[in-house]
Amino acid sequence: MISHSQAMKQSVCNQSSLPDDIAFKIASLLQVSDVCALGSCCRLWRELWGSDSIWEFLAKERWPSLTLFHASSSSNVISAPISKGWKDFYIKRHKEVAGNATAVAKFVELCSQTESLEVGDHLKAIEDLSTTQLGFKDVQMFLFKPKCSVLLNLVGLHYCIHWLGVPGEYVIEALQSCKISERQVCVKWWKLGRWFYGFRMRDESHSRWVSLADLAMTKEPEVLVVLQRGAIHEVLRVQISIANPTCTPWSCQSTQTQN
């Protein structure tokens, strides 16, 4: 039985008189892997796959916020990196992004060997993503994979919302497409006790179980604020856990203080 993709290839390739602008539009709507696959099915698509215009479109679509594309027309910043063509630029940039995403994944894994991540490390991972100017599609490709830790999924989600400014509905759609929207994390934070008539009350401990979908749709705004601010001012510590957090020295100390 012929699959839908095979039928599409046969149908398209049979149209030898297909105008170039329509062929370009079709290729522009496909994933990069699909464009490469089409390049081996007939001469028309092989020529299109090798053209510079399609790779320019794919590069600008995948990395819309890249500083390279916002340089002034009088600057030589644009021409230098793509002097060998947009296809070479795309491949080189893809490898660079893949390497940076892998480095961030290893950092998160190293810092969360006890299935929990301190907020400082969480924010450091996000800052590293920002430095390398990862795009929304990069996050979906490398950080939203089901086999990744939910802590890494959360890093990608937080980066998309607060650094890239991706609308919540787009983020939730990506989470659902990757089948990770219902994954949960436990966010726990400790705050200094308030002063009351000259006496400082006991420290406060707060925790929330939240799903990635709830965070994407800002159903837990307090948790998002805590994650964004980190351990600062009255907040002593913020910890993100995969499972029920174990009794760490801080949590034990907090419990003893309350008792």
Salt bridges, closest charged atoms under 4 A:
GLU47 OE2 - ARG43 NH1 3.01
GLU56 OE2 - LYS60 NZ 3.05
GLU61 OE1 - LYS137 NZ 3.22
GLU96 OE2 - ARG93 NH1 3.49
GLU118 OE2 - ARG237 NH2 2.51
ASP128 OD2 - LYS124 NZ 2.89
ASP138 OD1 - ARG62 NE 2.59
ASP203 OD1 - ARG200 NH1 2.71
GLU204 OE2 - ARG194 NE 3.27
GLU204 OE1 - HIS206 NE2 3.11
GLU222 OE1 - ARG208 NH2 2.98
GLU234 OE2 - ARG229 NH1 3.35
